[in-house]
């Protein structure tokens, strides 16, 4: 009986970090479209993206997300066009993904930031004109 209790106690202790991660989900403190990144910061966060722009960036600053995997899910006119997995390396982490858009016609771009449980943490839209 003592052996079973010891095993149950050990399993509970080993499961605790997982429970802590689930109890403290990643939080998005900033998320924006931009036309570049410099020194881990977004450059030029426009209200619209010009047709013919080569590359669009989606910048995300994450809090409380160390060792989690987030995904940038890109949409064009509500149709998924890319999923970019992003490993979060610390409790405060700045990351981004890019999409080539030079070939797209006017429409709407959208990015959802999704955690490893499939929960949408934030989403942003921007017109492509």
LINPEMO-V842973 format. One record per pair of residues at least 6 apart in sequence whose C-alpha atoms are under 8 Angstrom apart, sorted by the first residue. I is the first residue (numbers start at 1). GAP is how many residues later the second one is. If there is no record, write none. Layout:
BEGIN
i=I gap=GAP
i=I gap=GAP
END
This chain:
BEGIN
i=24 gap=40
i=25 gap=39
i=25 gap=40
i=26 gap=36
i=26 gap=37
i=26 gap=38
i=26 gap=39
i=26 gap=42
i=26 gap=89
i=27 gap=35
i=27 gap=36
i=27 gap=37
i=27 gap=38
i=27 gap=94
i=28 gap=32
i=28 gap=33
i=28 gap=34
i=28 gap=35
i=28 gap=93
i=28 gap=94
i=29 gap=31
i=29 gap=32
i=29 gap=33
i=29 gap=34
i=30 gap=29
i=30 gap=30
i=30 gap=31
i=30 gap=32
i=31 gap=27
i=31 gap=28
i=31 gap=29
i=31 gap=30
i=31 gap=91
i=31 gap=93
i=32 gap=10
i=32 gap=13
i=32 gap=26
i=32 gap=27
i=32 gap=28
i=32 gap=92
i=33 gap=12
i=33 gap=13
i=33 gap=23
i=33 gap=24
i=33 gap=25
i=33 gap=26
i=33 gap=91
i=33 gap=93
i=34 gap=8
i=34 gap=9
i=34 gap=10
i=34 gap=11
i=34 gap=12
i=34 gap=22
i=34 gap=23
i=34 gap=24
i=34 gap=25
i=35 gap=7
i=35 gap=8
i=35 gap=9
i=35 gap=10
i=35 gap=11
i=35 gap=20
i=35 gap=21
i=35 gap=22
i=36 gap=6
i=36 gap=7
i=36 gap=8
i=36 gap=20
i=36 gap=21
i=37 gap=6
i=37 gap=20
i=40 gap=54
i=40 gap=55
i=41 gap=18
i=41 gap=53
i=42 gap=17
i=47 gap=79
i=47 gap=80
i=48 gap=78
i=48 gap=79
i=48 gap=80
i=48 gap=81
i=49 gap=7
i=49 gap=77
i=49 gap=78
i=49 gap=79
i=49 gap=80
i=50 gap=78
i=50 gap=79
i=51 gap=50
i=51 gap=51
i=51 gap=53
i=51 gap=54
i=51 gap=55
i=51 gap=77
i=51 gap=78
i=52 gap=49
i=52 gap=50
i=52 gap=51
i=52 gap=52
i=53 gap=48
i=53 gap=49
i=54 gap=46
i=54 gap=47
i=54 gap=48
i=55 gap=43
i=55 gap=44
i=55 gap=45
i=55 gap=46
i=55 gap=47
i=56 gap=42
i=56 gap=43
i=56 gap=44
i=56 gap=45
i=57 gap=39
i=57 gap=40
i=57 gap=41
i=57 gap=42
i=58 gap=38
i=58 gap=39
i=58 gap=40
i=58 gap=53
i=59 gap=35
i=59 gap=36
i=59 gap=37
i=59 gap=38
i=60 gap=34
i=60 gap=35
i=60 gap=36
i=61 gap=31
i=61 gap=32
i=61 gap=33
i=61 gap=34
i=62 gap=26
i=62 gap=29
i=62 gap=30
i=62 gap=31
i=62 gap=32
i=63 gap=28
i=63 gap=29
i=63 gap=30
i=64 gap=26
i=64 gap=27
i=64 gap=28
i=65 gap=23
i=65 gap=24
i=65 gap=25
i=65 gap=26
i=65 gap=27
i=65 gap=28
i=66 gap=22
i=66 gap=23
i=66 gap=24
i=66 gap=25
i=66 gap=26
i=66 gap=27
i=67 gap=20
i=67 gap=21
i=67 gap=22
i=67 gap=23
i=68 gap=19
i=68 gap=20
i=68 gap=21
i=68 gap=47
i=68 gap=48
i=69 gap=16
i=69 gap=17
i=69 gap=18
i=69 gap=19
i=69 gap=46
i=69 gap=47
i=70 gap=15
i=70 gap=16
i=70 gap=17
i=70 gap=18
i=70 gap=43
i=70 gap=44
i=70 gap=45
i=70 gap=46
i=71 gap=12
i=71 gap=13
i=71 gap=14
i=71 gap=15
i=71 gap=41
i=71 gap=42
i=71 gap=43
i=71 gap=44
i=71 gap=45
i=72 gap=10
i=72 gap=11
i=72 gap=12
i=72 gap=13
i=72 gap=14
i=72 gap=25
i=72 gap=39
i=72 gap=40
i=72 gap=41
i=72 gap=42
i=73 gap=7
i=73 gap=8
i=73 gap=9
i=73 gap=10
i=73 gap=11
i=73 gap=38
i=73 gap=39
i=73 gap=40
i=73 gap=41
i=74 gap=6
i=74 gap=7
i=74 gap=8
i=74 gap=9
i=74 gap=35
i=74 gap=36
i=74 gap=37
i=74 gap=38
i=75 gap=6
i=75 gap=7
i=75 gap=33
i=75 gap=34
i=75 gap=35
i=75 gap=36
i=76 gap=31
i=76 gap=32
i=76 gap=33
i=76 gap=34
i=77 gap=30
i=77 gap=31
i=77 gap=32
i=77 gap=33
i=78 gap=30
i=78 gap=31
i=78 gap=32
i=84 gap=13
i=86 gap=9
i=105 gap=23
i=105 gap=24
i=106 gap=21
i=106 gap=22
i=106 gap=23
i=107 gap=20
i=107 gap=21
i=107 gap=22
i=108 gap=17
i=108 gap=18
i=108 gap=19
i=108 gap=20
i=109 gap=16
i=109 gap=17
i=109 gap=18
i=109 gap=19
i=110 gap=13
i=110 gap=14
i=110 gap=15
i=110 gap=16
i=111 gap=12
i=111 gap=13
i=111 gap=14
i=112 gap=8
i=112 gap=9
i=112 gap=10
i=112 gap=11
i=112 gap=12
i=113 gap=7
i=113 gap=8
i=113 gap=9
i=113 gap=10
i=114 gap=6
i=114 gap=7
i=114 gap=8
i=115 gap=6
END
